Amino acid sequence: MIHRYATIGHNCVIRQNVTFGVGTDWTEGRGPVIGNSVRFGVGTVVMGNVTIGNNVTIGPNCVISADVPSDCTLFVPPPRVLPKAKPDNR
């Protein structure tokens, strides 16, 4: 889903399940601004009127709610393995 007022630069890669436009603070003619050569991983969500700089790589399932500077990589922490709780045998 891409918000109707989103601005997207050149040479961007937008993979499946990427959403631009979650939020309630939209004003007429204003949406997220995406720079050039930005790569969005699967499931990325861009929330609000944020600006993403040039040459940015965004890993899968990132939620972006603040501006992102140029020439950087964003990713979520790796998953943790938690042991299952042992059943209470009373």
LINLINGI-V313100 format. One record per pair of residues at least 24 apart in sequence whose ideal C-beta (glycine too) atoms are under 6 Angstrom apart, sorted by sequence separation. I is the first residue (numbers start at 1). J is the second residue. If there is no record, write none. Layout:
BEGIN
i=I j=J
i=I j=J
END
This chain:
BEGIN
i=5 j=29
i=23 j=47
i=5 j=30
i=6 j=31
i=9 j=34
i=11 j=36
i=15 j=40
i=17 j=42
i=22 j=47
i=23 j=48
i=5 j=31
i=6 j=32
i=7 j=33
i=8 j=34
i=9 j=35
i=10 j=36
i=11 j=37
i=12 j=38
i=13 j=39
i=14 j=40
i=16 j=42
i=17 j=43
i=18 j=44
i=19 j=45
i=20 j=46
i=9 j=36
i=15 j=42
i=3 j=31
END
